[in-house]
């Protein structure tokens, strides 16, 4: 039995024991007419995700309007790209039939049903969506799709035909910290005061070039100016609060205000 048929048998065995059940996109193609034994002919898989980590697999199957009661589709996932983990390097599988879809995960030398709350499937059973939180918080994975028949172990089509395809998620960034330098370092009455520079860091530690907006309030009253202000001559001893917000890749965050006493 081939490696892929062995995997199919492992998941099918699980099924027989009662399991029921603005985006980045990559397109993976597979030859037409290469399915054997009457299995569904998978000719294309489009993988995409939204900024919140919802991953969609959309399969093109020209010889099926919808799945028959004999059809099975499988999407096998190496969610950490590590060949040493999971079952033969595969950590999860999404199993689709005419009744719906179910997520299973590697458990020793087979697969077991996994907890799932985000998995959905379209009415024609040709597309599924699942959040990365249910795939080990994956940020990129290897995968292949497989079709088969309940009635025949030899019926199959694989996409791609050999090996695996790779997909990396395009995720919503998390704006973590914002450091700032002002000129002068402390505001003085009757003098200009401005934001000199900032450093925005994401949750993963990388530095991002974001758009910064500023609001300055003197004793609670907003000062005119964007990120540069003239401190009133009579402001000595008053409290100046500067609030900075950053925007990067459609994500915005407001940070803890900088507080000064005007000299």
C-alpha positions as CSV (number, residue, x, y, z in Angstrom):
1,X,0.0,0.0,0.0
2,X,1.4,3.4,-0.9
3,X,2.2,6.0,1.8
4,X,-0.8,8.1,0.8
5,X,-3.2,5.2,0.7
6,X,-1.9,4.2,4.1
7,X,-2.7,7.7,5.4
8,X,-6.2,7.5,3.8
9,X,-6.8,4.1,5.4
10,X,-5.8,5.5,8.8
11,X,-8.3,8.4,8.6
12,X,-11.0,6.3,7.0
13,X,-10.7,3.8,9.9
14,X,-11.3,6.7,12.3
15,X,-14.4,7.7,10.3
16,X,-15.8,4.2,10.4
17,X,-15.6,4.3,14.2
18,X,-18.1,7.2,14.5
19,X,-16.5,10.6,13.7
20,X,-19.2,12.9,12.3
21,X,-19.3,15.9,11.7
22,X,-8.7,41.0,2.2
23,X,-6.7,38.1,1.8
24,X,-3.6,36.4,0.6
25,X,-4.2,33.6,-1.8
26,X,-2.0,31.0,-3.6
27,X,-3.3,28.7,-6.4
28,X,-2.0,25.1,-6.8
29,X,-2.9,23.2,-9.9
30,X,-3.1,19.5,-10.7
31,X,-3.6,17.7,-14.0
32,X,-7.1,17.1,-15.2
33,X,-8.2,13.4,-15.7
34,X,-5.5,11.8,-13.4
35,X,-7.9,10.5,-10.8
36,X,-8.1,6.7,-10.6
37,X,-10.8,4.3,-9.7
38,X,-13.6,6.8,-9.9
39,X,-12.3,9.2,-7.2
40,X,-13.1,12.9,-7.5
41,X,-10.7,14.6,-9.9
42,X,-9.0,17.5,-8.0
43,X,-7.6,20.0,-10.6
44,X,-6.9,23.0,-8.4
45,X,-6.6,24.0,-4.7
46,X,-6.7,27.7,-3.8
47,X,-5.4,28.5,-0.3
48,X,-6.1,31.9,1.3
49,X,-6.2,33.5,4.7
50,X,-7.7,36.7,6.2
51,X,-5.8,39.0,8.7
52,X,-7.4,37.1,11.6
53,X,-5.9,33.8,10.6
54,X,-9.0,32.1,9.1
55,X,-7.6,29.8,6.4
56,X,-9.7,28.7,3.4
57,X,-9.0,25.7,1.1
58,X,-11.1,25.9,-2.1
59,X,-11.0,22.8,-4.3
60,X,-11.9,22.7,-8.0
61,X,-13.4,19.3,-8.9
62,X,-14.9,19.5,-12.4
63,X,-16.4,16.0,-12.3
64,X,-18.5,16.6,-9.1
65,X,-21.2,19.2,-8.7
66,X,-21.3,18.1,-5.1
67,X,-19.9,15.1,-3.3
68,X,-21.7,11.7,-3.4
69,X,-22.2,9.6,-0.3
70,X,-19.2,7.5,-1.4
71,X,-16.8,10.4,-1.8
72,X,-14.2,11.4,0.7
73,X,-11.8,14.4,0.5
74,X,-8.8,14.9,2.7
75,X,-6.5,17.9,3.3
76,X,-3.4,16.7,5.1
77,X,-1.3,19.3,6.9
78,X,2.2,19.5,8.3
79,X,1.3,22.5,10.3
80,X,4.8,23.2,11.7
81,X,6.8,22.1,8.6
82,X,8.7,19.6,10.8
83,X,8.9,16.1,9.3
84,X,9.7,14.7,12.7
85,X,6.4,15.6,14.3
86,X,2.9,14.1,13.8
87,X,2.1,11.0,11.9
88,X,4.6,10.7,9.0
89,X,5.2,14.4,9.4
90,X,1.5,15.2,9.2
91,X,-0.1,16.9,12.2
92,X,-3.7,17.4,11.1
93,X,-6.2,16.4,8.4
94,X,-9.5,17.9,7.4
95,X,-11.9,15.2,6.3
96,X,-14.8,16.1,4.0
97,X,-17.7,14.0,2.9
98,X,-21.3,14.6,1.8
99,X,-22.4,15.2,5.4
100,X,-19.8,17.9,6.3
101,X,-16.2,18.2,7.5
102,X,-14.3,17.2,10.6
103,X,-10.8,18.0,11.8
104,X,-8.5,15.2,13.0
105,X,-5.0,15.3,14.4
106,X,-2.1,12.9,14.6
107,X,-2.2,10.5,17.5
108,X,0.6,8.0,17.5
109,X,0.3,5.9,14.3
110,X,-3.2,7.1,13.4
111,X,-5.5,10.2,13.7
112,X,-7.9,11.1,16.4
113,X,-10.8,13.6,16.3
114,X,-9.6,17.1,17.4
115,X,-11.6,19.8,19.2
116,X,-13.0,22.3,16.7
117,X,-15.1,25.4,16.8
118,X,-14.1,27.3,13.7
119,X,-14.2,24.7,11.0
120,X,-16.9,25.4,8.3
121,X,-17.6,23.9,4.9
122,X,-19.6,25.1,1.9
123,X,-22.8,23.5,0.8
124,X,-21.1,21.9,-2.2
125,X,-18.4,20.5,0.1
126,X,-15.6,21.9,-2.1
127,X,-14.3,24.6,0.3
128,X,-13.5,24.6,4.0
129,X,-12.4,27.4,6.4
130,X,-10.6,26.9,9.7
131,X,-8.8,29.3,12.0
132,X,-5.1,28.7,12.6
133,X,-5.7,28.5,16.3
134,X,-7.0,25.0,15.7
135,X,-3.9,24.0,13.7
136,X,-1.3,24.7,16.4
137,X,-1.3,28.5,15.8
138,X,0.4,27.8,12.5
139,X,2.0,30.6,10.5
140,X,2.9,28.5,7.5
141,X,2.4,24.8,6.6
142,X,2.9,22.1,4.0
143,X,-0.1,20.3,2.7
144,X,-1.6,18.1,0.0
145,X,-5.2,17.3,-0.9
146,X,-6.5,13.8,-1.6
147,X,-9.8,12.3,-2.9
148,X,-11.0,8.8,-2.3
149,X,-14.0,6.5,-2.2
150,X,-15.4,4.7,0.8
151,X,-16.0,1.7,-1.3
152,X,-12.5,1.4,-2.8
153,X,-9.1,1.8,-1.3
154,X,-7.5,2.0,-4.7
155,X,-9.6,5.1,-5.8
156,X,-7.6,8.3,-5.4
157,X,-6.4,11.6,-6.8
158,X,-3.7,13.7,-5.1
159,X,-3.0,17.4,-5.5
160,X,-0.1,17.8,-6.0
161,X,0.6,14.5,-7.5
162,X,3.8,14.0,-5.4
163,X,5.3,15.8,-2.4
164,X,3.6,18.7,-0.7
165,X,2.7,22.3,-1.4
166,X,3.8,25.1,0.9
167,X,1.7,28.0,2.1
168,X,2.7,30.9,4.4
169,X,0.0,33.0,6.1
170,X,-0.3,36.8,5.7
171,X,-1.4,37.7,9.2
172,X,-2.6,40.9,10.9
173,X,0.4,42.4,12.6
174,X,0.3,43.1,16.4
175,X,1.7,46.5,17.2
176,X,3.6,45.8,20.5
177,X,5.7,48.8,21.6
178,X,6.3,52.4,20.5
179,X,9.4,54.3,21.8
180,X,9.7,58.0,21.2
181,X,12.2,60.8,21.4
182,X,11.2,64.4,21.8
183,X,13.1,67.7,21.0
184,X,13.9,69.1,23.4
185,X,13.7,66.2,25.8
186,X,11.4,68.2,28.1
187,X,9.0,70.9,27.1
188,X,9.8,74.5,28.1
189,X,7.3,77.4,28.4
190,X,7.3,79.7,25.4
191,X,9.4,77.3,23.3
192,X,8.6,74.8,20.4
193,X,8.3,71.1,21.4
194,X,8.1,68.3,18.9
195,X,8.2,64.6,18.3
196,X,11.7,63.9,16.9
197,X,11.6,60.2,16.2
198,X,9.8,57.0,17.0
199,X,10.5,53.2,16.8
200,X,7.5,50.9,16.3
201,X,8.0,47.2,17.1
202,X,5.7,44.4,16.3
203,X,4.9,41.5,18.6
204,X,7.7,39.3,16.9
205,X,10.3,42.0,17.7
206,X,10.6,43.4,14.1
207,X,10.7,47.1,13.5
208,X,7.9,48.5,11.3
209,X,7.5,51.7,9.5
210,X,4.1,52.9,10.6
211,X,2.2,56.2,10.4
212,X,2.3,58.1,13.7
213,X,-0.3,60.6,14.8
214,X,0.0,62.8,17.9
215,X,-2.3,64.6,20.4
216,X,-0.9,66.9,23.0
217,X,-3.0,68.3,25.9
218,X,-1.9,71.0,28.3
219,X,-3.8,70.6,31.6
220,X,-6.4,68.7,29.7
221,X,-6.8,71.2,26.9
222,X,-5.6,70.2,23.4
223,X,-2.8,72.1,21.8
224,X,-2.9,73.1,18.2
225,X,-0.4,71.2,16.0
226,X,0.1,67.6,14.8
227,X,3.4,66.3,16.1
228,X,4.9,69.8,16.8
229,X,3.6,72.4,19.2
230,X,4.5,75.8,20.7
231,X,4.2,75.7,24.4
232,X,2.4,78.9,25.7
233,X,4.6,81.3,27.7
234,X,2.4,81.0,30.8
235,X,2.6,77.2,30.8
236,X,5.4,76.8,33.2
237,X,4.6,74.1,35.9
238,X,1.6,72.8,34.0
239,X,1.2,69.1,33.0
240,X,1.6,68.2,29.3
241,X,0.3,64.8,28.1
242,X,1.3,63.5,24.6
243,X,-0.6,60.5,23.2
244,X,0.8,58.7,20.2
245,X,-1.0,56.3,17.9
246,X,0.5,54.1,15.2
247,X,-1.0,52.6,12.1
248,X,0.7,49.8,10.1
249,X,-0.9,47.5,7.5
250,X,-4.4,48.6,8.4
251,X,-3.9,47.9,12.1
252,X,-3.9,50.8,14.6
253,X,-2.9,51.1,18.2
254,X,-2.7,53.9,20.8
255,X,0.1,53.7,23.3
256,X,0.5,54.8,27.0
257,X,0.8,58.6,27.0
258,X,4.0,60.4,27.6
259,X,3.7,62.8,30.6
260,X,5.8,65.9,31.2
261,X,5.9,68.9,33.5
262,X,6.6,72.1,31.6
263,X,9.8,73.8,32.6
